[in-house]
Amino acid sequence: MSHLHFPDGILPIWLWVSTYVVLAVLMALSLWYVSRKDIGRKIPLIGVLSAMMIVGMSFEIVALAYHINLAIPTALIVGPAGILISAFVTNFFLGLFGHGGMTVVGLNTLMLALEGILGFLLFYYIVRISSLFWRGAIATFVALAVSGMLAIGLTVWVVPQEIGRQEDGGGVVRFELFTAHEEGESRDTNDVLGVPTQAQEQKDVDIKRFVTVALALGVVGWVLEALLSGFIIAHISRVKPDLISLSRK
């Protein structure tokens, strides 16, 4: 849910460039931190968990238009610095596969890392439940809800700009969920009164429809991923308690 599938050319240049700059700084700090903390053990874990995330995010639950990303179990195992590295590796390879453009990799990495770090903080410092399953499930659901709503907010902000470029004869891709109006209808406001035309009002309704559909499907996906992540966290804790436990070591 915290992954934007925008092709290249959708995001404003200032946005994707700035996210890459921020990501470069954070990646340098994360690599420096990981190199000081048992790098021989951390790097293989980051590699394996990144591969797991790539597989999870490559398969869609078609009925929900949702894919599992497993960022919270990954963050609990490799820590905040490790999840940033894993998030970058995952999004970089997904970008190469056409799962979103390369200009969106920076933003997607930061959003996925934010989700993982939030889940990490919730699990270890905020949610106080003795059951690892429910602690992991609750932390995952809250983190997914925050990152998911952020993704929806960014979409609602970016897509109308793309629709505007299409009206001017440009644009990259159509967003049908936003544009349910009849072909040929004007989307401009009344030049004399400055009152939105019927088509403009329809576009506003379409945005509301997008948010409603995205949230409805998202909540179901968040619940499913929370339950799956809770099971994974509880299982790993039983078989490898040195990786995940109730308290941060």
C-alpha positions in Angstrom: 0.0 0.0 0.0 2.9 2.3 0.6 4.2 1.9 -2.9 3.3 4.3 -5.7 3.1 2.7 -9.1 3.5 6.0 -11.0 5.5 5.7 -14.3 8.3 8.2 -15.0 7.1 11.7 -15.8 4.3 11.9 -13.3 6.1 13.3 -10.3 7.3 16.9 -10.4 11.0 17.1 -11.0 11.7 19.0 -7.7 9.9 16.2 -5.8 11.7 13.2 -7.1 15.1 14.9 -7.1 14.7 16.1 -3.5 13.6 12.6 -2.4 16.8 11.1 -4.0 18.9 13.7 -2.2 17.4 12.9 1.1 17.6 9.2 0.4 21.3 9.5 -0.5 22.1 11.1 2.9 20.1 8.6 4.8 21.6 5.7 2.9 25.1 6.9 3.7 24.2 7.1 7.4 22.5 3.7 7.4 25.5 2.0 5.6 27.9 3.6 8.0 25.8 2.4 11.0 25.3 -1.1 9.7 29.1 -1.4 9.0 29.8 -0.8 12.7 27.2 -3.4 13.9 28.2 -6.9 13.0 28.2 -6.4 9.2 29.0 -10.0 8.6 25.6 -11.0 10.0 23.5 -8.0 9.0 24.3 -7.9 5.3 23.2 -11.5 4.6 20.0 -10.8 6.6 19.3 -7.6 4.6 19.9 -9.5 1.3 17.5 -12.4 2.2 14.8 -10.1 3.6 15.1 -7.8 0.6 14.5 -10.7 -1.7 11.5 -11.7 0.4 10.1 -8.2 0.1 10.6 -8.2 -3.7 8.7 -11.5 -4.0 5.9 -10.3 -1.8 5.5 -7.0 -3.7 5.7 -8.6 -7.1 2.4 -10.6 -6.5 -0.9 -8.8 -6.3 -4.0 -9.9 -4.4 -6.1 -9.2 -7.5 -9.4 -8.8 -5.8 -8.0 -6.0 -3.6 -5.4 -4.5 -5.9 -3.0 -5.0 -3.0 0.4 -6.6 -2.5 2.1 -7.7 0.7 5.4 -5.9 1.5 6.5 -7.4 4.8 8.3 -4.2 5.9 7.5 -4.6 9.6 9.0 -8.1 10.1 12.0 -7.0 8.1 12.4 -3.9 10.3 12.2 -5.9 13.5 15.0 -8.2 12.3 17.4 -5.7 10.7 16.5 -2.5 12.6 15.7 1.0 11.3 19.0 1.4 9.3 18.6 -2.1 7.8 15.0 -1.5 6.7 16.0 1.6 4.8 18.7 -0.4 2.9 16.2 -3.2 2.2 13.5 -0.7 1.1 15.9 0.8 -1.4 17.1 -2.5 -2.8 13.5 -3.7 -3.1 12.2 -0.6 -4.8 15.2 -0.3 -7.1 14.7 -3.8 -8.5 10.9 -3.4 -8.7 11.6 -0.2 -10.7 13.8 -2.1 -13.1 11.0 -4.6 -13.6 8.6 -1.7 -14.4 6.8 -1.8 -11.1 6.7 1.9 -10.9 9.2 4.3 -12.6 12.8 4.8 -11.6 12.0 8.5 -10.7 9.6 7.2 -8.0 12.2 4.9 -6.4 13.4 7.6 -3.9 9.9 8.5 -2.7 8.8 4.8 -2.5 11.9 3.9 -0.5 11.3 6.7 2.0 7.7 5.7 2.4 8.4 2.0 2.8 11.2 2.7 5.2 8.9 5.1 7.2 6.4 2.3 7.4 9.0 -0.2 8.7 10.5 2.2 11.2 7.1 3.2 12.5 6.2 -0.5 13.0 9.5 -1.1 14.7 8.9 1.7 17.2 5.3 0.6 17.8 6.4 -3.0 18.4 9.2 -2.4 20.8 8.2 0.8 22.6 4.5 1.5 22.3 2.3 -1.6 22.0 2.6 -3.4 25.3 1.0 -6.8 24.7 2.7 -10.0 25.8 1.5 -11.9 22.7 4.0 -11.5 19.9 1.3 -12.3 17.4 -1.0 -9.5 18.5 1.8 -7.1 19.2 3.1 -7.6 15.7 -0.3 -7.5 14.1 -1.3 -4.3 15.8 2.0 -2.6 15.0 1.8 -3.7 11.4 -1.8 -2.5 11.0 -1.1 1.0 12.4 2.1 1.4 10.4 0.3 0.3 7.2 -2.6 2.6 7.8 -0.3 5.6 8.3 1.8 4.9 5.2 -1.2 3.9 3.2 -3.0 7.2 3.9 0.2 9.0 3.0 0.3 7.2 -0.3 -3.4 8.0 -1.0 -2.7 11.7 -0.1 0.2 11.9 -2.5 -1.9 10.3 -5.2 -4.7 12.8 -4.7 -2.2 15.6 -4.9 -0.3 14.4 -7.9 -2.9 12.9 -10.2 -5.1 16.0 -10.8 -1.9 17.8 -12.0 -1.3 15.0 -14.5 -5.0 15.3 -15.6 -4.4 19.0 -16.1 -1.4 18.3 -18.3 -3.5 15.9 -20.4 -6.0 18.7 -20.9 -3.2 20.8 -22.4 -2.3 18.0 -24.8 0.5 16.4 -22.6 0.5 13.9 -19.8 1.8 10.4 -19.5 -1.0 8.1 -18.4 -4.8 8.3 -17.9 -6.3 7.8 -14.5 -9.8 6.5 -15.2 -10.9 6.3 -11.6 -10.5 10.0 -11.4 -12.0 10.9 -14.7 -15.5 9.3 -15.1 -17.0 12.3 -17.0 -18.2 12.1 -20.5 -15.7 12.6 -23.3 -15.8 16.1 -24.7 -17.1 17.7 -21.5 -15.3 20.9 -20.5 -13.5 20.8 -17.2 -12.9 24.5 -16.9 -14.7 26.9 -14.5 -17.1 29.4 -15.8 -15.0 32.3 -17.2 -17.6 34.9 -16.1 -18.8 33.7 -12.7 -15.8 31.6 -11.7 -18.2 28.8 -10.8 -17.1 25.2 -11.4 -18.9 23.6 -14.3 -20.7 20.3 -14.0 -17.6 18.5 -15.3 -15.4 20.1 -12.7 -17.8 19.1 -9.9 -17.7 15.5 -11.4 -13.9 15.5 -11.1 -14.2 16.4 -7.4 -16.6 13.6 -6.9 -14.2 11.2 -8.7 -11.4 12.1 -6.3 -13.7 11.3 -3.4 -14.6 8.0 -5.1 -10.9 7.2 -5.5 -10.2 7.9 -1.8 -13.3 5.8 -0.7 -12.3 2.8 -2.9 -8.7 3.0 -1.9 -9.4 3.1 1.8 -12.1 0.4 1.6 -9.7 -2.0 -0.2 -6.7 -0.8 1.8 -8.3 -1.6 5.2 -8.9 -5.2 4.1 -5.4 -5.5 2.8 -4.0 -4.0 6.0 -5.9 -6.5 8.1 -4.6 -9.4 6.0 -1.0 -8.3 6.0 -1.2 -7.5 9.8 -2.4 -11.1 10.5 0.3 -12.5 8.2 3.0 -10.4 9.7 1.9 -11.3 13.2 2.1 -15.0 12.4 5.6 -14.5 10.8 6.9 -12.5 13.8 5.6 -15.0 16.3 7.0 -17.9 14.3 10.5 -16.4 13.9 10.5 -15.5 17.6 9.9 -19.2 18.5 12.5 -20.7 16.2 15.1 -17.8 16.2 14.5 -15.8 19.4 17.8 -14.0 18.8 16.2 -12.2 15.8 12.9 -11.1 17.3 11.8 -10.9 20.9 9.5 -8.9 23.1 12.3 -6.4 24.0 15.0 -4.8 21.9 18.4 -6.2 22.5 
